[in-house]
Amino acid sequence: MKIKITAALLVSMLFTISCTNLNEDLYDKVQDGNFGNTPKEVDALVGGAYSSLRGFADNISNNYPTCEFVFFLNETVSDEATIPTRGTNWYDGGQYQDAQKHTWKADNRLILAAWRYNYTGIAKINAIIYQIDKSSLSDASKAPIYAELKALRAYYYYNLLDAFGNVPIVTNFEDTSLPSNSTRKQVYDFVEKEFLDAIPYLSSNVVYSKMTKNVAYSILARLYLNSEAFIGTPRWQDCINMCQKVSGYTLTPDFFTNFSTENEKSPEIIFAIPYDSKAGTVGNYMNSMSCHYLHRLTMSVSGNDYPWSANGMCAQPGVYSSFADTDKRKKCMVAGDQINMATGTVIMMDNGEPLTYTEEVTSVANAKDNQGVRLGKYEMKAGETWERDHDLVLIRYAEILMMQAECYVRLGSPDLAKPFVQQITSRAGAEMPAVIDLDFIDKELLREFTFEGRRRTDNIRFGTFFNPWWEKGTTEKYRAIFPIPSTVLTTNKNLVQNPGYPVN
């Protein structure tokens, strides 16, 4: 016997529930108490919640988290990356140009993708919690399952808190009413409480790609780090306290181990989204979205051992040159002449010009095909398929170190920040400054976490988000959060648009 999700619930959630894990069917039904009673069935249910992290595809918005959600939105509105229009390519209704210029409107598909990605994950988790509710498991057996699911749901709500602020909180699968906005403070309090309530039941062990105490501590640290930006109340010491609870992780000696094909072996990764092309996972083709069409010729003599590339995202001018040449992390970007392995000479583009990735980008509206330094942080090699096998890194131990360093500087104790910064700069082969200040912390965050999908949040916290930069003027303060997508407002009349944005 199966209980179908009602149409009203789907309207209230404003998206279709789906997933991309292995051979899972479209998730449009939930089962009653006959399912979820054995460890194997419970694992299947909880595994479905994690699979939602990979996102999904449809014809409504750009939805894969590896590319369209994490990078195409969070990176292109930051001072780190851009997706310039190249000839007739990458215009797509002006959504990327608007992201770069901070002129986005509520109908921007990138913004809709972020909304749908997070609420789809939430809807799926709510359905799974409902199934666990109806199972014959004992209350004691259900408690750790609820904790894991609710903590994962809180991760999605953290994303929504960061991106949209005043969003509806929906936790009851059976509630078919159209939800109203909660305030940003209410969402903040909800995220904090969900994690704190879950922590006693979460595993204390280091468990790869699972919601554990360490992951919960890390996200709470992020919450407290950005507390002043989110709700106007600084909580620097609370951030430090949470960071100090994280245990069992170390920096991997080689920075790029974190981004290798087999990066699940890194002792630094606290939380990641697993991918395995042989198992059918989809949505992990970020490298191909950055490189030039002919980049495949740099990978093998035949040029047939590397997937097609889309020649899109690149670094904004000034990012590449912000790294010292001795900084090992500079290799996270691909720059300069691209050599044809078959000939040993520079690849020539169709227009007869050399494929030389330049830091210069003429403009976001009219860039040349070879302009912009490309993403090279995750391993690229011959023999790869379009869907890559490296896991997408969400939280690294390096972030725990840098959060503590930043908080000590903000609390007026920069000397206490030095041991944390030293670990980061030493591994990178970068110079340790005599004085650690917020300007250094900001720039070091850019260098350490380039192309990891988190720069927008840093820009807002440091206030640089509102200052002019390449192809962008001064940004209005209300743009610290995105508008609620126009299609969502049309569907649910109980929702109110975020301040500053036109209602229609």
C-alpha positions as CSV (number, residue, x, y, z in Angstrom):
1,M,0.0,0.0,0.0
2,K,1.4,3.4,-0.9
3,I,0.3,6.9,0.0
4,K,0.7,9.4,-2.8
5,I,2.0,12.8,-2.2
6,T,-1.0,15.1,-2.7
7,A,-1.0,17.8,-5.4
8,A,-1.5,20.4,-2.7
9,L,1.8,19.3,-1.0
10,L,3.6,19.5,-4.3
11,V,2.3,23.0,-4.8
12,S,3.3,24.0,-1.3
13,M,6.8,22.8,-1.9
14,L,6.9,24.4,-5.3
15,F,9.0,21.7,-7.0
16,T,9.0,18.1,-8.1
17,I,10.6,15.6,-5.8
18,S,13.3,13.6,-7.7
19,C,16.8,12.3,-7.3
20,T,19.7,10.9,-9.4
21,N,21.1,8.1,-7.2
22,L,21.9,4.9,-9.2
23,N,18.6,3.4,-10.6
24,E,16.2,5.0,-8.3
25,D,12.8,5.8,-9.7
26,L,11.2,9.2,-9.6
27,Y,10.4,9.8,-6.0
28,D,6.7,10.5,-6.2
29,K,5.4,8.1,-3.6
30,V,6.0,7.2,0.0
31,Q,5.4,3.8,1.5
32,D,3.5,3.1,4.6
33,G,4.6,1.2,7.8
34,N,5.4,-1.9,5.8
35,F,8.7,-0.4,4.7
36,G,11.5,0.9,6.8
37,N,11.4,-1.8,9.5
38,T,14.7,-3.5,8.8
39,P,18.3,-2.1,8.8
40,K,18.6,-2.6,5.1
41,E,15.3,-0.7,4.4
42,V,16.3,2.1,6.7
43,D,19.7,2.4,5.0
44,A,17.9,2.6,1.7
45,L,15.7,5.4,2.9
46,V,18.5,7.4,4.5
47,G,20.7,6.9,1.4
48,G,17.9,8.4,-0.6
49,A,18.2,11.6,1.5
50,Y,21.9,11.8,0.8
51,S,21.4,11.2,-2.9
52,S,19.4,14.4,-3.0
53,L,22.6,16.4,-2.5
54,R,23.5,15.6,-6.1
55,G,20.6,17.5,-7.4
56,F,18.4,16.6,-10.4
57,A,17.7,17.7,-13.9
58,D,14.6,19.2,-15.5
59,N,13.6,21.8,-18.1
60,I,12.6,24.4,-15.5
61,S,15.9,25.6,-14.1
62,N,19.6,24.7,-13.8
63,N,19.7,22.2,-11.0
64,Y,22.8,20.1,-10.7
65,P,24.6,21.3,-7.6
66,T,28.2,20.7,-8.8
67,C,27.7,23.1,-11.6
68,E,24.6,25.1,-11.9
69,F,23.9,25.5,-8.2
70,V,27.1,25.8,-6.3
71,F,29.3,27.3,-8.9
72,F,27.1,29.0,-11.4
73,L,25.4,31.1,-8.8
74,N,27.5,31.4,-5.7
75,E,30.7,31.8,-7.7
76,T,29.6,34.2,-10.5
77,V,28.0,36.7,-8.1
78,S,31.3,36.7,-6.1
79,D,34.7,38.4,-7.0
80,E,36.1,35.0,-8.0
81,A,34.5,33.6,-11.1
82,T,32.5,34.7,-14.1
83,I,30.7,33.1,-17.1
84,P,31.2,35.6,-19.9
85,T,29.2,35.5,-23.1
86,R,31.5,34.3,-25.9
87,G,30.1,35.1,-29.3
88,T,26.7,33.5,-29.3
89,N,27.5,31.1,-26.5
90,W,26.7,31.4,-22.8
91,Y,24.2,34.3,-23.1
92,D,21.2,32.2,-22.0
93,G,18.9,35.1,-21.5
94,G,21.5,37.2,-19.8
95,Q,21.4,35.2,-16.5
96,Y,25.2,35.0,-16.2
97,Q,25.7,38.7,-17.1
98,D,23.1,39.7,-14.5
99,A,24.9,37.6,-11.9
100,Q,28.2,39.2,-12.7
101,K,26.8,42.8,-12.7
102,H,24.6,42.2,-9.6
103,T,21.5,43.2,-11.6
104,W,19.6,39.9,-11.2
105,K,15.9,39.9,-11.0
106,A,13.4,37.4,-9.5
107,D,13.1,35.5,-12.8
108,N,16.8,34.6,-13.1
109,R,17.0,30.8,-13.6
110,L,20.2,30.5,-11.5
111,I,18.2,31.8,-8.5
112,L,15.3,29.5,-9.2
113,A,17.8,26.6,-9.4
114,A,19.2,27.4,-5.9
115,W,15.6,27.5,-4.5
116,R,14.5,24.3,-6.1
117,Y,17.7,22.4,-5.3
118,N,17.4,23.0,-1.5
119,Y,13.6,22.6,-1.2
120,T,13.7,19.4,-3.2
121,G,16.2,18.0,-0.8
122,I,14.0,19.2,2.1
123,A,10.8,17.7,0.6
124,K,12.5,14.4,0.1
125,I,13.8,14.3,3.7
126,N,10.3,15.2,5.0
127,A,8.9,12.3,3.1
128,I,11.5,9.9,4.5
129,I,10.9,11.1,8.1
130,Y,7.2,10.4,7.5
131,Q,8.1,6.8,6.4
132,I,10.2,6.3,9.5
133,D,7.3,7.7,11.6
134,K,5.0,5.0,10.2
135,S,7.5,2.2,10.6
136,S,7.4,-0.3,13.4
137,L,10.8,0.7,14.7
138,S,11.1,1.5,18.4
139,D,11.4,5.1,19.5
140,A,15.0,4.3,20.6
141,S,15.8,3.0,17.1
142,K,14.2,6.0,15.4
143,A,16.0,8.6,17.4
144,P,19.4,8.4,15.6
145,I,17.7,8.1,12.3
146,Y,15.7,11.3,12.9
147,A,18.8,13.1,14.1
148,E,20.7,12.2,10.9
149,L,17.8,13.2,8.6
150,K,17.0,16.4,10.5
151,A,20.6,17.5,10.5
152,L,20.8,16.9,6.8
153,R,17.6,18.9,6.3
154,A,19.2,21.7,8.5
155,Y,22.1,21.8,6.0
156,Y,19.6,22.7,3.2
157,Y,18.0,25.3,5.4
158,Y,21.4,26.8,6.2
159,N,21.9,27.2,2.4
160,L,18.4,28.9,2.2
161,L,19.2,31.1,5.2
162,D,22.4,32.2,3.5
163,A,20.9,32.7,0.0
164,F,17.3,33.9,0.6
165,G,17.0,34.7,4.3
166,N,13.2,34.9,4.8
167,V,12.1,31.5,3.6
168,P,9.2,29.1,4.7
169,I,10.1,26.4,7.1
170,V,8.3,23.2,6.1
171,T,8.8,20.1,8.2
172,N,5.5,18.2,8.2
173,F,5.0,15.9,5.2
174,E,1.3,15.8,5.8
175,D,0.7,19.5,6.0
176,T,-0.7,20.5,2.6
177,S,-1.3,24.2,3.3
178,L,0.7,26.8,1.4
179,P,3.5,28.0,3.7
180,S,4.3,31.6,4.5
181,N,7.7,33.3,5.0
182,S,9.6,32.9,8.2
183,T,11.9,35.7,9.1
184,R,15.6,35.3,8.7
185,K,16.1,35.2,12.4
186,Q,13.5,32.4,12.7
187,V,15.3,30.4,10.0
188,Y,18.6,31.0,11.8
189,D,17.2,29.8,15.1
190,F,15.6,26.8,13.4
191,V,18.9,25.7,11.9
192,E,20.8,26.2,15.1
193,K,18.2,24.2,17.2
194,E,18.0,21.4,14.6
195,F,21.7,20.8,14.8
196,L,22.0,21.1,18.5
197,D,19.1,18.7,19.1
198,A,20.6,16.2,16.6
199,I,24.2,16.2,17.9
200,P,23.7,13.9,20.9
201,Y,22.4,11.2,18.6
202,L,24.9,11.6,15.7
203,S,28.0,9.5,15.4
204,S,31.2,10.7,17.0
205,N,33.3,8.7,14.5
206,V,34.8,10.0,11.3
207,V,32.4,8.7,8.8
208,Y,32.9,9.8,5.2
209,S,30.1,11.7,3.5
210,K,27.7,11.2,6.4
211,M,26.1,13.6,8.8
212,T,28.1,13.2,12.0
213,K,28.8,15.3,15.1
214,N,31.9,16.7,13.3
215,V,29.8,17.8,10.3
216,A,27.2,19.3,12.6
217,Y,29.9,21.2,14.5
218,S,31.3,22.5,11.3
219,I,28.1,23.8,9.9
220,L,27.2,25.4,13.3
221,A,30.6,27.1,13.1
222,R,29.7,28.5,9.7
223,L,26.4,29.7,11.1
224,Y,28.1,31.5,14.0
225,L,30.9,32.9,11.7
226,N,28.2,34.5,9.5
227,S,25.9,35.4,12.4
228,E,26.5,39.1,12.2
229,A,25.8,39.1,8.5
230,F,22.7,36.9,8.9
231,I,21.0,38.4,11.9
232,G,23.2,41.3,13.1
233,T,24.5,39.5,16.1
234,P,28.2,38.6,16.1
235,R,29.1,35.2,17.6
236,W,32.8,34.8,17.0
237,Q,33.6,33.0,20.2
238,D,30.8,30.5,19.6
239,C,32.3,29.8,16.2
240,I,35.7,29.1,17.8
241,N,34.0,26.8,20.4
242,M,32.4,24.8,17.6
243,C,35.6,24.5,15.6
244,Q,37.4,23.2,18.7
245,K,34.9,20.3,18.9
246,V,35.9,19.0,15.5
247,S,38.3,16.1,15.8
248,G,39.8,13.3,13.8
249,Y,40.9,15.4,10.8
250,T,44.3,16.8,9.6
251,L,45.5,18.7,6.6
252,T,46.6,16.4,3.9
253,P,50.3,17.2,3.1
254,D,49.5,17.6,-0.6
255,F,46.8,20.2,-1.1
256,F,45.5,18.6,-4.3
257,T,44.8,15.2,-2.7
258,N,41.6,16.8,-1.7
259,F,40.6,17.2,-5.3
260,S,42.0,14.0,-6.9
261,T,39.9,11.4,-8.5
262,E,40.1,9.2,-5.4
263,N,39.7,12.2,-3.0
264,E,37.7,10.1,-0.5
265,K,41.0,9.0,0.9
266,S,41.9,12.5,2.1
267,P,42.1,12.9,5.9
268,E,41.0,16.5,5.5
269,I,37.5,16.2,4.0
270,I,34.8,16.5,6.6
271,F,31.8,16.4,4.3
272,A,31.5,15.6,0.6
273,I,29.0,14.5,-2.1
274,P,30.2,11.1,-3.4
275,Y,30.2,10.5,-7.2
276,D,30.9,7.3,-9.1
277,S,30.2,7.3,-12.8
278,K,30.1,3.5,-13.0
279,A,27.3,3.5,-10.4
280,G,25.3,6.0,-12.5
281,T,25.7,9.2,-10.5
282,V,25.2,12.4,-12.5
283,G,25.8,16.1,-12.2
284,N,29.6,16.1,-11.7
285,Y,31.0,17.6,-14.9
286,M,32.4,20.9,-13.6
287,N,35.8,20.7,-15.2
288,S,34.2,20.3,-18.7
289,M,32.1,23.4,-18.1
290,S,35.2,25.5,-17.8
291,C,37.7,24.3,-20.3
292,H,37.9,25.3,-24.0
293,Y,36.4,23.0,-26.6
294,L,39.8,21.9,-27.8
295,H,41.2,21.3,-24.3
296,R,40.9,17.6,-24.9
297,L,44.0,17.8,-27.2
298,T,46.1,18.6,-24.1
299,M,45.1,15.3,-22.4
300,S,46.2,12.6,-25.0
301,V,47.8,12.2,-28.4
302,S,44.5,11.2,-29.9
303,G,42.5,13.9,-28.2
304,N,39.7,11.4,-27.8
305,D,40.4,10.4,-24.2
306,Y,38.8,13.4,-22.6
307,P,35.2,14.6,-22.7
308,W,33.9,17.5,-24.7
309,S,34.2,20.9,-23.0
310,A,31.8,23.8,-22.9
311,N,34.2,26.8,-22.6
312,G,32.3,28.6,-19.9
313,M,33.3,29.5,-16.4
314,C,36.6,31.1,-15.7
315,A,38.4,33.2,-13.1
316,Q,37.7,37.0,-12.9
317,P,40.7,39.1,-13.9
318,G,43.0,39.6,-10.9
319,V,42.3,36.3,-9.2
320,Y,45.2,34.3,-10.8
321,S,47.7,37.1,-10.2
322,S,46.7,37.3,-6.5
323,F,48.7,34.1,-6.0
324,A,52.4,34.3,-5.6
325,D,54.3,32.1,-8.1
326,T,55.6,30.1,-5.2
327,D,52.1,29.3,-3.9
328,K,51.4,25.7,-4.8
329,R,47.7,26.5,-4.9
330,K,48.1,28.6,-8.0
331,K,47.9,25.4,-10.0
332,C,44.2,25.2,-9.2
333,M,43.8,27.3,-12.3
334,V,44.9,26.5,-15.9
335,A,46.6,29.4,-17.6
336,G,48.8,30.2,-20.5
337,D,49.6,28.2,-23.7
338,Q,47.7,24.9,-24.1
339,I,49.9,22.4,-25.8
340,N,48.7,19.8,-28.3
341,M,50.2,16.5,-27.1
342,A,50.3,15.1,-30.6
343,T,52.3,18.0,-32.1
344,G,54.1,19.5,-29.1
345,T,52.9,23.0,-30.2
346,V,50.3,25.4,-29.0
347,I,46.8,24.4,-30.0
348,M,45.3,26.7,-32.6
349,M,41.6,27.7,-32.3
350,D,39.2,27.7,-35.2
351,N,39.9,31.4,-35.8
352,G,43.6,30.7,-36.2
353,E,44.6,32.2,-32.9
354,P,46.5,30.3,-30.2
355,L,44.7,28.6,-27.3
356,T,46.3,30.6,-24.6
357,Y,44.3,31.1,-21.5
358,T,44.7,34.8,-20.5
359,E,43.9,36.4,-17.2
360,E,42.4,39.3,-19.1
361,V,38.7,39.1,-20.0
362,T,37.5,41.8,-22.4
363,S,34.0,42.0,-20.9
364,V,31.4,39.8,-19.5
365,A,29.2,40.5,-22.5
366,N,31.9,39.9,-25.2
367,A,34.8,37.7,-24.3
368,K,37.1,35.9,-26.6
369,D,37.1,32.1,-26.6
370,N,40.6,31.9,-25.0
371,Q,40.1,34.6,-22.4
372,G,39.9,33.7,-18.7
373,V,42.0,31.4,-16.6
374,R,40.2,28.1,-16.2
375,L,39.2,25.9,-13.3
376,G,41.8,23.1,-12.7
377,K,41.4,22.4,-9.0
378,Y,39.8,19.0,-9.4
379,E,42.0,16.4,-11.2
380,M,41.7,16.3,-15.0
381,K,43.2,13.3,-16.8
382,A,42.8,11.2,-19.9
383,G,40.2,8.4,-19.8
384,E,37.6,10.4,-17.9
385,T,34.0,10.3,-18.8
386,W,31.7,13.4,-18.9
387,E,30.5,12.4,-15.4
388,R,33.6,12.6,-13.1
389,D,34.5,10.2,-10.3
390,H,36.0,12.7,-7.8
391,D,33.7,13.6,-4.9
392,L,32.5,17.2,-4.5
393,V,34.0,18.7,-1.4
394,L,31.7,20.6,0.8
395,I,33.7,21.0,4.0
396,R,37.4,20.7,4.6
397,Y,39.5,20.8,7.8
398,A,41.3,23.8,6.3
399,E,38.0,25.8,6.8
400,I,37.9,24.9,10.5
401,L,41.4,26.3,10.9
402,M,40.6,29.5,8.9
403,M,37.4,30.1,10.8
404,Q,39.3,30.1,14.1
405,A,41.9,32.4,12.7
406,E,39.4,34.9,11.5
407,C,37.4,34.9,14.7
408,Y,40.5,35.5,16.8
409,V,41.4,38.5,14.6
410,R,37.9,39.8,14.9
411,L,38.1,39.4,18.7
412,G,41.3,41.5,18.8
413,S,43.7,38.6,19.3
414,P,45.6,38.2,16.0
415,D,48.5,36.4,17.7
416,L,46.2,33.6,18.5
417,A,45.4,33.3,14.8
418,K,48.9,32.6,13.8
419,P,49.1,28.8,14.6
420,F,46.0,28.2,12.4
421,V,47.2,30.4,9.5
422,Q,50.7,28.9,9.7
423,Q,49.4,25.4,8.9
424,I,47.6,26.7,5.8
425,T,50.4,28.9,4.4
426,S,53.1,26.3,5.2
427,R,51.4,23.7,3.2
428,A,50.9,26.1,0.3
429,G,54.4,27.3,0.3
430,A,53.1,30.8,0.8
431,E,54.6,33.6,2.9
432,M,53.4,34.1,6.5
433,P,52.6,37.7,7.1
434,A,54.2,39.6,10.1
435,V,50.7,40.8,11.0
436,I,47.5,38.9,10.5
437,D,44.6,41.2,9.8
438,L,41.2,40.9,8.2
439,D,42.5,42.0,4.8
440,F,45.0,39.1,4.9
441,I,42.3,36.7,6.1
442,D,40.0,37.7,3.3
443,K,42.7,37.3,0.6
444,E,43.8,34.0,2.1
445,L,40.3,32.6,2.0
446,L,40.2,33.4,-1.7
447,R,43.5,31.6,-2.3
448,E,42.7,28.5,-0.2
449,F,39.1,28.0,-1.4
450,T,39.2,29.2,-5.0
451,F,36.4,27.6,-7.0
452,E,34.9,25.8,-4.0
453,G,31.5,27.5,-4.2
454,R,31.7,29.6,-1.0
455,R,33.2,32.9,-2.0
456,R,29.9,34.9,-2.1
457,T,29.4,34.3,1.6
458,D,32.9,35.5,2.4
459,N,32.4,38.6,0.3
460,I,29.2,39.5,2.2
461,R,30.8,38.9,5.6
462,F,33.8,41.1,4.8
463,G,31.6,43.8,3.1
464,T,33.4,43.6,-0.2
465,F,30.3,42.3,-1.9
466,F,28.9,45.8,-2.0
467,N,32.0,47.4,-3.5
468,P,32.7,47.8,-7.2
469,W,34.8,45.2,-8.9
470,W,35.4,43.9,-12.4
471,E,32.2,44.5,-14.5
472,K,30.3,45.5,-11.4
473,G,29.4,48.8,-9.8
474,T,28.3,49.4,-6.2
475,T,25.8,46.8,-5.0
476,E,22.7,47.7,-3.0
477,K,22.6,46.2,0.5
478,Y,19.4,44.4,-0.1
479,R,21.2,42.1,-2.6
480,A,22.9,40.4,0.3
481,I,20.1,37.9,-0.2
482,F,18.5,36.8,-3.4
483,P,14.8,37.5,-4.3
484,I,12.3,34.7,-3.9
485,P,11.9,33.4,-7.5
486,S,9.0,34.9,-9.4
487,T,7.5,31.5,-10.3
488,V,7.4,30.6,-6.7
489,L,5.6,33.8,-5.7
490,T,3.1,33.1,-8.5
491,T,2.4,29.6,-7.3
492,N,2.2,30.5,-3.6
493,K,0.4,33.8,-2.8
494,N,1.2,33.4,0.9
495,L,4.8,34.3,0.3
496,V,6.1,37.9,0.4
497,Q,9.1,39.0,-1.8
498,N,12.3,39.9,0.0
499,P,12.8,43.6,0.8
500,G,14.2,45.8,-2.0
501,Y,13.0,43.6,-4.9
502,P,10.0,44.5,-7.0
503,V,6.9,42.5,-6.1
504,N,6.2,41.7,-9.7
